[in-house]
């Protein structure tokens, strides 16, 4: 079920990743041109150079690593099957140019699989690599929530006290209406600071958290604690509380109390205009399907909601350090992951559940995932932990929005859905995944539109043909039949589609139908010996089971 690897490396000897540092324009330059207007700044920060998605040489940069055989003692036979599936998933996704970034899968805190694909910076042709630094986006909120819970544990913060107790400068309609708990659970009703009208005019003037807190306080929308709606503003206020209580800047507190205990030596916090070594740039397609770099000010501030830059390896270390109690006690972790979701029926625990800086949901095979992630300006991130099986998945992507979530969900299926099919053919895999989501009849009816939505092309008869056989081998005969029929309509002049139909009906003991399709194959390929041999096999089986001669 695996494509041949382009390169295989032992974890102990990663490839050379000494790529040039990403160039950033000094802040003073932006302050000089601010007089020209905000629109000019956007144009300056969005490079005019573009890369055609189809032409981007992603496939040549595909590399993957698996755990050395000397260390596979932590893997059960079921784990080894899972490993084969995730290799197949990532190979297919990369082949279809649906992924640029880094993926890491770990068991018991030890990486068992890593892969990279695409380019961290298309303008300078810098490929993605294992040490690439990504803005973690909303994973930063998990760091902020942990910082708050540390101060709760030390008795310095009351989760249910009005936030005006800690930030007296806030207007009463915000400070008296909201608690720390409201900010942590996105039940504040605050506008995201990106939506505050004054943000665009003032973002170049924002240098510290207090500047952004003042801007958030200008909104005139009333707070609403009866609605749960994501807002970066709440986590900026939490970061401000960390500063006020600890007497340290938020970045310094995070470095000392989270990064140091987890031994994260590469991870750090950055402003949008600062140089970030080995940084991944986010890209989005324009109307011509060409990739354009997103503005640098997207994800602008390391003020509690985003702005922590981290590699996949260090996100794994962060997750495992938290799990091992290096940052919070077990009791505090339980509070971190508890269910604070607002719902009409409190007994309904289905769907995504909101914790403090984290989310939870039930998945296949009676498992549960604790996760966080985000998407902005072509960058997307996912950090997922599966406690039942002690798996961790990290996905960092820099092409298209929400790609990391999409990839993480496919890896999740490969890991925890026992009957999840991963064909060798990339297009077959993608169609199989669509069938998982929508059902085979819907997919066959809308196949052209579904494939076009992700620039996937069905060009060869073997894609649907191989997929049909996958379902046939898994005894899902009705699904296989629907796929084979669709293939025969798409490639009506190819003999193989009738050979496959003949095989299916032979397998299901519908011998008249089997004979019919092998006859159709012979009409297109008169000298086909296999079809002639199958007539003899059909005749043998009909003599053994006369009642099975016919077919629907």
Secondary structure, 3 states (H helix, E strand, C coil): CCCCCCCEECHHHCCCCCCCCCCCCCHHHHHHHHHHCHHHHHHHHCCCCCEECCCCCCHHHCEEEECCHHHHHHCCHHHHHHHHHHHHHHHHHHHCCCCCEEEEEEECCEEEEEEEECEEECCCCEECCCCCEEECCCHHHHHHHHHHHHHHHCCCCCCCCEHHHCCCCCCHHHHCCCEHHHHHCCCCCCCCHHHCCHHHHHHHHCCCHHHHHHHHCCCCCCCCCCCCCCCHHHHHHHHHHHHHHHCCCHHHHHHHHHHCCCCCCCCEECCCCCCCCCECCCEEECCCCEEEECCCCCCCCCCCCCCEEECHHHHHHHHHHHHCCCCCCHHHHHHHHCCCCCCCCCCCCCCCEECCCCEEEEEHHHEEEEEEEEEECCEEEEEEEECCCCEEEEEEECECCCHHHHHHHHHHHHHHCCCCCCCCCHHHHHHHHHHHHHCHHHHHHCHHHHHHCCCCCCCCHHHHHHHHHHHHHCCCHHHHHHHHHHHHHHCCCCHHHHHHHHHHHHHCCCHHHHHHHHHHHHHHCCCCHHHHHHHHHHHHHHHHCHHHCCCC
